[in-house]
C-alpha cells in the first residue's frame, strides 16, 4: 500500500475534537470521489512529549516481591533486571509514563484536502473547536 501525499486540513487541541472532525467528514459523505469514506484522512499527534508522573516511592524489597509475584521465573528475572535499572534512574520512585501530543492535525490526501477544509468550515462555525488550515 502506497501512501498518498497529505496536507493538514485542520488542527485541534484534543484527540476527541479531531475525532469529531473526522466523524463530521464521514457524515457529510467525504470524500466526494468514489472511494471508501474517510480512509483518505488521518489524525496525527504533533509535538509529542514524554510525561512521567511519579506515583510514589518503592523500596527494593516490596518491588522485588511484586515482580516475583507478577510473572513466571524468566519474566520475573528479566523484569527485575530492567526494573532495577529503572528504579536507579528514577531515584527509587516508580513513574507512570505517557506520551502526550500538544495538538492533533487532521490530514487529508492532497487530492481531496480542499473539499475536507470546505466541509470542516461548517463544523468550526458550530463551536466544536479547532483551526481549519488555510488553503
C-alpha positions in Angstrom: 0.0 0.0 0.0 1.5 3.3 -1.1 0.7 6.4 1.0 -0.6 9.5 -0.9 0.9 12.9 -0.1 -1.2 14.5 2.6 -1.9 18.1 3.7 -3.2 19.4 7.1 -6.8 20.4 6.8 -7.4 21.3 10.5 -5.7 21.4 13.9 -7.2 20.5 17.3 -6.1 20.7 20.9 -7.7 17.3 21.8 -8.0 14.0 20.2 -11.7 14.0 20.9 -12.2 17.1 18.8 -10.1 15.7 16.0 -12.3 12.5 16.0 -15.4 14.7 15.8 -14.0 16.4 12.8 -13.4 13.0 11.1 -16.9 11.9 12.1 -18.3 15.1 10.6 -16.4 14.4 7.3 -17.8 10.9 7.3 -21.4 12.2 8.0 -21.0 14.6 5.0 -20.1 11.7 2.7 -16.5 12.7 2.4 -14.7 12.3 0.1 -16.9 13.0 -2.9 -14.8 10.8 -5.1 -16.0 7.1 -5.1 -13.7 5.6 -2.6 -14.2 4.2 0.9 -15.2 7.3 3.1 -12.6 8.8 5.4 -9.8 6.3 4.5 -8.2 9.3 2.9 -7.9 11.1 6.3 -5.5 10.7 9.2 -5.2 12.1 12.7 -1.6 12.9 13.5 -0.4 13.8 17.0 2.2 16.6 16.9 4.9 17.8 19.3 4.7 14.7 21.4 6.3 14.9 24.8 7.1 12.1 27.4 5.4 12.8 30.7 6.5 10.8 33.8 4.1 11.0 36.7 5.7 9.8 40.0 3.2 7.8 41.9 5.2 7.0 45.0 8.4 5.6 46.3 9.1 1.9 46.4 11.9 0.2 48.2 13.8 -2.7 46.7 12.1 -5.3 48.9 8.5 -4.7 48.1 9.3 -4.0 44.4 11.2 -7.4 44.2 8.3 -9.2 45.8 5.8 -7.6 43.5 8.0 -8.5 40.4 8.3 -12.1 41.5 4.5 -12.4 42.1 3.5 -10.9 38.8 5.1 -13.3 36.3 6.9 -16.6 35.6 10.5 -17.1 36.5 12.0 -15.9 33.2 9.7 -12.9 33.2 10.5 -12.1 36.8 14.3 -12.3 36.2 14.2 -10.1 33.1 11.7 -7.7 34.6 13.7 -7.4 37.7 16.9 -6.6 35.7 15.1 -3.9 33.7 13.1 -2.7 36.7 16.2 -2.4 38.9 17.9 -0.2 36.3 14.6 1.9 36.1 14.5 2.3 39.9 18.1 3.6 39.9 17.4 6.1 37.1 14.2 7.3 38.7 15.8 7.7 42.2 13.7 4.9 43.7 10.4 6.4 42.5 8.2 4.3 40.2 6.9 6.6 37.4 3.9 6.2 35.2 4.9 7.2 31.6 2.7 8.5 28.9 3.1 10.2 25.5 1.1 13.4 25.2 0.8 15.3 21.9 0.3 19.1 22.2 -2.0 19.2 19.2 -3.7 16.9 16.7 -3.7 17.6 13.0 -6.3 16.1 10.7 -4.7 15.5 7.4 -6.3 14.6 4.1 -4.9 13.2 0.8 -3.8 16.1 -1.4 -6.5 15.3 -4.0 -9.3 15.8 -1.5 -7.9 18.2 1.0 -9.7 21.3 -0.3 -13.0 19.5 0.0 -12.2 18.5 3.6 -11.3 22.1 4.5 -14.6 23.3 3.0 -16.7 20.6 4.9 -14.9 21.3 8.2 -15.6 25.0 7.8 -19.2 24.3 8.9 -18.1 22.3 11.8 -15.9 25.1 13.2 -18.7 27.6 12.9 -20.7 25.4 15.3 -18.1 25.9 18.0 -16.5 22.4 18.1 -13.0 23.9 18.4 -10.0 23.7 16.2 -8.4 25.7 13.5 -9.1 25.0 9.8 -6.0 25.0 7.7 -5.5 27.9 5.2 -6.0 26.9 1.6 
